[in-house]
């Protein structure tokens, strides 16, 4: 229960703005409980004065009052339940938005350590489970507590001695809930984790369906899903079995209480100390009393299950972003685009060794600087540091002489256009995909940049033109066409600094040639840092930097580095003509892949 209290205190602030409605819900709950109590007392009066005596005239007064109480209970019940649902759903929206906002600030390594499907499950099922703790659970607890209080008070008013005898068994409800809560919490935690694993397997399998089919891995994927589903089945069945065991124990306790009431009531009626109406009313109060007490016990089980979800959400919220805005940021200025790395070293969180050590480089406005080197040398890390996904472990990176850590993140990233290695596509129209480079751009600007990116012709040839809908993994366009849409997006952004990470990766020779000219237009007048294995554009570079094992080992122009015969010369050397080798123009594309 301590975990539940901690979770409640952590997430209760999200109800701010709806607490007045929650107060009204509580008022409705109290009024409904009072109405039910009054209805039972009216039933007792109706039994003793109308039914037992057979008097129709004695019927109308209690019957009219009972009907009025029923109408009042119906109205406040409808109002209270409607408001409870509204506040619960608003809480879910706030919590999900809060977690999602936080997730978008987390560094790339967080997503490499967590399966995507599991994160989806946390943002859906776990969020709704926490709502059961903070909103629905709180309302349910208040409702059950007031109902139990009123029904118990009425039973005491009718016959306090008989009530004391029957209430002795009430603590058995809470004892049963306490006995089962820990085991149910463990099962709930395991079931939540298994839910996330199943979602991950399905998401990964659908994303790799071509690989699955090409390598005949259908059976392997089915077995992988079966393993995760088996874990979910065991946890779910265990949780359901424990819950059902609790319910049946409670049924037995309730039966004992009812039998005690009937037995004692029969004795009291035979002795003339109790009327039939009083006995029926007393039994009714007990019948109404035990469900709230039972609900309080069941609420404890719900709370323990929600605590497991709260811990899973807490793991996300406790993961801090790798970078933050400075406390005293530099005021914005018209950025020219001079980029400099001064003795920069970097080690990824949790890694044993630094992937960059002592990097020194500068790029002036309008320059093209090509960064190349063997795979895994640390080239792409330079792009992550320049866009401040991470900060250097040592050294400093500057923009126009100002350290990046002194700049607001939003301002910094508005000055840098990143064209990542993977062609990123948003779910939406081609027009929307290009326009996200600069929100608010008009149709004429979008089409102009599409022409410059050599995308306008194939876009207008589509049935819906710029309104054609595309999505991640879409088959509507080729890789080269999607790449040109990404280039158009980058052109529209018009930032003074451009970072190209393997701009021709994954493209065949024809597609690579088609994007070269748009890339030249994109680079014109910008400070460009191109990270690439494809050296077809290297002769145009103002400077080439060669990174190997995290260090800058060579720097110079294309001709200078070839003449030295070092690492760059080996990377730029043509592939030998081996039997079956790719001919001509396909060679550079093969090297890029």
Buried (B, 14 or more C-beta within 10 A) or exposed (E): EEBBEBBBEBBBEBBEEBEEBBEBBBEBBBBBBBBBBBBBBBBBBBBBBBBEEEEEEBBEBBEEBBEBBBEBBEBBBEBBBEBBEEBBEBBBEBBBEBBEEBBEBBBEBBEEEBBBBBBBBBBBBBBBBBBBBBBBBBBBBBBBBBBBBBBBEBBBEBBEEBBEEBBEBBEBBEEBBEEBBEBBBBBBBBBBBBBBBBBBBBBBBEEBEEEBEEEEBEEEBEEBBEEBBEBBEBBBEBBEEBBEBBBEBBEEBBEEBBEBBEEBBEEBBEEEEBBBBBBBBBBBBBBBBBBBBBBBBBBBBBBBBBBBBBBBBBEBBEBEBBBEBBEEBBEEEEBBBBBBBBEBBBBBEEEEEBBBBBBEBBBBBBBBBBBBBBEEBBBBBBBBBBBBBBBBBBBBBBBBEBBBBBBBBEBBBBBBBBBBBEBBBEEBBBBBBBBBBBEEBEEEBBBBBBBBBBBBEBBEEBEEBBEBEBEEEEEEBBBBBBBBBBBBBBBBBBBBBBBBBBBBBBBBBEBBBBBBEBBEBBBEEBBBBBBBBBBBBBEEBEBBBBBBBBBBBBBBBBEEBBEEEBBBBEBBEEEEEEEEEBEEEBBBBEBBE
